[in-house]
Amino acid sequence: MLLARLASPAVWSRLPLINLRFPQRLSGPAAPDLRTFIARNTEPVREHLTPEISLRLLTPRCPFWSEPAQLWPFSDPYWAIYWPGGQALSRYLLDNPTVTKSKKVLDLGSGCGASAIAAFMSGATCVLANDIDPVAAVSIGMNCELNNIAPLPVVTVSLIGNMEEKWDVILLGDMFYDEELVADLHNWLIEYKRFHGSEILIGDPGRAQFTSYTAQNGLQKVIEYDLAETTKKENYGLTSSTVWRFLP
């Protein structure tokens, strides 16, 4: 099953780092048909921590839910799942709009775009979604339209390490799943925080790579949410997800 492979804890610990550093070329349906392909193989969902936001996701009613993963014509569709860390971040932003109101926001590893959409709904003046998968970029645009907002800009090259652009708020949902990536993120975030003083918020459900993160004393717990039953099942028993503030 495609979904089972994507949500498996084993996959979290061995996602290829190339997916985080280099944009992937599209394969399968031609670009003009990509929107149709996404629409046919996902469905709008509100059964999650942010029912205010409708998202096109992979569900048991979708054709590829139970199909062999190798039949999927693109790179793994991480954008088709609303991961627990992103759910917590998005819920927090919707409940606390002052965090992003009138702010410039970067959603790193945006996936389905939920946190970027939540920031926009909460009054951010500028929101940039960043995901190196070009299929995710199309999906984010479709999810914006689904929520009656203009498509948000999406950058499909990794911004990890970029120091030039100043963002008031940086969002990272479900990005701490690989030790090498964690080290890269930590070094960049430390430098970025010192240079720009931005608010940096991390959403994570307690994956091993995050709980063993060596800079735990540099994090401040903001809030923890219980996950919906469907999310618990899809994520192998994880029961809650937490928002953390990255400190200097």
VOLUM-879093 format. One line per 4 residues: for each residue x, y, z of C-alpha. Coordinates in steps of 0.25 Angstrom, whole numbers. Example, Ala and Ser with C-alpha at 12.3 -4.5 7.8 and 13.67 -1.06 7.14 Angstrom:
49/-18/31  55/-4/29 .
This chain:
0/0/0  5/14/-4  0/21/9  5/10/18 .
19/12/12  19/27/13  14/27/28  23/16/33 .
33/20/44  43/12/36  41/22/24  43/34/33 .
57/30/37  62/27/23  55/38/14  66/41/3 .
72/54/6  73/57/-9  58/60/-8  61/71/1 .
72/78/-7  68/76/-21  55/78/-29  50/65/-35 .
47/64/-50  32/61/-53  29/47/-59  16/41/-62 .
5/50/-67  9/62/-75  8/75/-67  -5/80/-73 .
-12/67/-68  -5/68/-54  -17/76/-48  -26/65/-53 .
-18/54/-48  -17/60/-34  -32/63/-34  -35/48/-38 .
-26/42/-28  -29/50/-16  -41/56/-9  -45/68/-1 .
-43/65/14  -47/73/27  -46/62/37  -33/67/44 .
-29/77/54  -32/89/45  -46/86/39  -46/101/35 .
-37/96/24  -41/87/13  -29/79/7  -28/69/-5 .
-22/57/2  -20/42/-1  -31/34/6  -36/20/7 .
-46/24/-4  -35/28/-14  -30/18/-25  -16/18/-20 .
-19/16/-5  -17/1/-7  -9/0/-20  5/-5/-20 .
14/7/-17  22/5/-30  10/8/-38  10/23/-34 .
16/31/-46  23/42/-38  32/43/-26  26/39/-13 .
14/48/-10  17/53/3  8/65/-1  -4/56/-1 .
-3/54/14  -6/64/25  5/60/35  3/62/50 .
14/73/51  7/81/41  -7/79/47  -2/85/60 .
5/97/54  -7/100/46  -17/99/58  -8/108/66 .
-7/118/55  -22/118/54  -25/119/69  -14/130/70 .
-15/139/58  -6/150/64  6/140/62  6/143/47 .
-4/155/45  3/165/37  16/157/36  24/151/25 .
24/136/27  32/124/21  26/110/21  38/101/19 .
35/87/14  21/91/12  15/78/7  0/80/5 .
1/95/8  -8/95/21  2/103/29  4/113/18 .
-11/114/16  -14/115/31  -3/127/32  -11/134/21 .
-24/132/27  -18/137/40  -15/150/33  0/149/28 .
3/159/18  13/150/11  13/135/11  23/127/3 .
22/111/2  35/104/0  35/89/-5  44/83/-15 .
34/74/-21  28/81/-33  15/72/-31  14/78/-17 .
14/92/-23  2/89/-32  -5/82/-20  -3/94/-12 .
-9/103/-22  -21/94/-23  -23/94/-8  -22/109/-8 .
-33/109/-19  -41/99/-10  -41/109/1  -45/121/-8 .
-32/128/-7  -22/132/-18  -11/122/-20  1/125/-11 .
15/126/-17  23/113/-16  38/111/-18  43/98/-22 .
57/99/-19  62/96/-4  63/109/4  71/102/15 .
83/110/17  78/123/11  81/135/19  78/146/10 .
63/147/11  57/152/24  45/145/29  37/149/41 .
32/135/44  38/122/39  29/109/40  35/95/40 .
25/84/41  30/69/41  44/73/36  52/66/47 .
52/52/42  67/49/38  79/51/46  87/58/35 .
76/67/32  74/71/46  88/75/47  87/84/35 .
74/90/40  80/93/53  92/99/48  84/108/39 .
73/112/49  83/116/59  90/125/49  77/130/44 .
71/133/58  84/140/62  84/149/49  70/152/47 .
63/149/60  51/142/54  40/134/61  43/120/57 .
32/109/60  34/94/59  22/84/58  26/70/62 .
18/58/68  30/52/75  38/45/65  50/38/70 .
59/47/62  53/60/68  52/54/82  67/51/82 .
71/64/76  83/69/83  78/83/84  65/80/92 .
69/91/102  68/101/91  53/98/89  41/103/97 .
28/95/97  17/104/92  5/95/92  1/80/90 .
-11/75/83  -18/61/83  -19/56/69  -32/51/62 .
-34/36/62  -32/35/47  -18/42/48  -14/33/59 .
-17/21/51  -10/26/39  3/30/47  4/16/54 .
-1/20/68  5/34/70  -6/41/79  -2/55/80 .
6/66/73  13/78/78  17/92/74  31/96/79 .
38/110/78  53/110/74  61/119/84  74/126/81 .
